Amino acid sequence: PTVQGHQEYIPLVAGATLTAVDAFKENICEVAVCWDGGRHHAQKSHASGFCYVADCILAILALRRLPPSPSSGPPRRSRVMYLDLDLHFSDAVSHAFH
C-alpha cells in the first residue's frame, strides 16, 4: 500500500543506512545500526511487504566494495555476513545475492 510521505521516507531510510555504512567504513565506530532500516522485502523494481526501499541490499553492496582487511595470505574478496532476526524469510535480500 502507498503511504503518505513515502517519497520523503525512502531516501531518508536509504541515506541513514548508507550513513551507518560510512561510519563503519571510516572507523568512526565498530558497530553501526540503522534502527529504521532492515527493509528486507523491497525488490529492485517494486515495494513488497510494507518495504519501500531495499536498504539492506544497499548496505551489503556498499560493504562489499570495501577493500579486504590486510592479511598474510593470498588476496581475498571482502565478505559480508547478513543476519536477519525477523521471524520470516528475507526474500528480497536472498534473491539479490543468490
Secondary structure, 3 states (H helix, E strand, C coil): CCCCCHHHHHHHHHHHHHHHHHHHHCCCCCCCCCCCCCCCCCCCCCCECCECCCHHHHHHHHHHCCCCCCCCCCCCCCCCCCCCCCCCCCHHHHHHHC
